Amino acid sequence: QVQLVESGGGLVQAGGSLTLSCAASGRAFSRYAMGWFRQAPGKEREFVGAINWSGGIRDYADSVKGRFTISRDNAKNTVYLQMNSLKPEDTAVYHCAADIYGISRPDTYVSSSPNAYEYWGQGTQVTVSS
């Protein structure tokens, strides 16, 4: 069982920045690929970004490329999402997710599909005002 706890959400004005954190339980975090997803009211869950187990491969949704950066600190069992130049359309609940088989996949593998992730955090609200 892997527990994921997100933090760092809040209310920010358009153009501002936030950094989300996701802390994972257990001692196998360095083996996991990690993803960030978001869900706005009335909308489906949307891929934001992902990072492979080593941190060497990252992928982003087109809507956040150049503005968001995903990173990880395996010593702290934590993955981060640095969000810059925030827009009102970034308003959503942000969830982190763990693919516990990440280390067994090809080195270049990260997935944008929610189905690739076995564990999810409860989410943190990000609200961007115009």
PyMOL commands that set and color helices and strands:
alter all, ss='L'
color gray80, all
select helices_A, chain A and resi 29-31+74-76+88-90+102-104+114-116
alter helices_A, ss='H'
color red, helices_A
select strands_A, chain A and resi 4-7+10-13+18-24+33-39+46-51+58-60+68-73+78-83+92-99+119-120+124-129
alter strands_A, ss='S'
color yellow, strands_A
deselect
rebuild
show_as cartoon
